[in-house]
């Protein structure tokens, strides 16, 4: 079984802001968001993730990548 190793962060390195989505869009000039969802192929021990970017105003999918939940897969979406 392959395990995904993500870098650990010291809690002091993390800054959290809580905004309503519409306020955040105005505050930062955002018009899209990245999200992920998963399902499995053949059995639950074989998960796959759909990473996607969506335009807030139109609902249009801007880009998507399908694969394992690994940094390299997310990097492909980010590059798109």
C-alpha positions, 0 to 999 in steps of 0.5 A: 500500500502506498502512503502519501506523506505531506509536510508537517507545519508548526502551528505557529506557521499557520495564519487563518482568516475566516470570511464569507465566500462573497466577502472573500471574493471582494476582499481578495478579488477572487473569482474561482476556487479549487476543490477536490472529491474522491471515489474508488475504482473497483474497491475502496482500497483503490481511491482516485481524486478529482481535483478541479478549479471552478469559476464562481461567476459562471460555474464553468470548470476551468481545469481538472485533474484526475489521479491519486491524492498526491502533491504531484497531481495537485501540481498538475492542476495548479500548472493548468 
